[in-house]
Amino acid sequence: MIPGVNGFMYPNEVELQWSVLIVLYPYITGLVAGAFILASLERVFKVEAVRPTYRLALLTALAFLLVAPLPLQLHLGHPERSFEMYLTPHTSSAMAMFGFVYLWYLTVVLLLEIWLEYRAEIVGLAQTTTGIRRLIYRALTLGSYNVSPEARRIDDKVGYAVTVIGIPSAFLLHGYVGFIFGSVKANPWWSSPLMPIVFLFSAMGLRYCRGHGAVCGLFQAAESAHRYAVPRHHRALSLLHFCHRLHLGNAGPGASYL
């Protein structure tokens, strides 16, 4: 019992500082928005340099979007109460309305675009596999087995339209997090109407990764350092050197990190 406190208390009334669970949420949503924007560069803006990363970007966005609410639900203490925002919506609450934005982005935008992109492979697996896998793939086809060139052209047109709709949805997804940060008047560094724009540009920073991307480059640097048994402090310096070159735009696919 806390002296002088009666009734129910929310978790943020016990611990005033935001824990790591709250901090993880904007980080994960930034990865989701950045990955989808990277995919839209190829689909909408025809940037051939990022064409090999299109499918990987979509799957990365889906993977992180599925786990994005978990830190918030764990911090809530009663995760089952999160469904109340769908059952009893509160239109004047920005957080409650964002639940519908999240549901729209997951079901209408991301899942639909991934299904259209992989539909031909799903139909092929539904016709060639056996057992439980066959049942799963047949369910994923949604009864559509037509993979003719004309059907694929229709898939591409619908996928293009979904991506165009998904770009402002991605902005809204991550810009909302910046709106929440900007509404915290107790922190003068956050209380600014520019916070949604700052968050959006931080997510779009993913598009400037060159070569195999920052993550792949870091893995390459770590693997190369391990292969040549470089001392620990030299490995750290090599990673910092790579990040510096990546920031300057000089870290290409064949760059040396040691």
Buried (B, 14 or more C-beta within 10 A) or exposed (E): EEEEEEEEEEBEEEEEEEEEBBEBBBEBBBBBBBBBBBBBBBBBEEBEEBEEBBBBBBBBBBBBBEEBBBBBBEBBEEEEEEEEBEEEEEEEEEEBBBBEBBEBBBEBBBBBBBBBBBBEEBBEBBEEBEEEEBEEBBEBBEEEBEBEEEBBEEBEEEBBEBBEBBBEBBBBBBBBBBBBBBEEEEEEEBEBEEBBBBBBEBBBEBBEBBBBBBEEBBEBBBEBBEEEEBEEEEBEBBBEBBBEBBEEEEBEEEBEBB
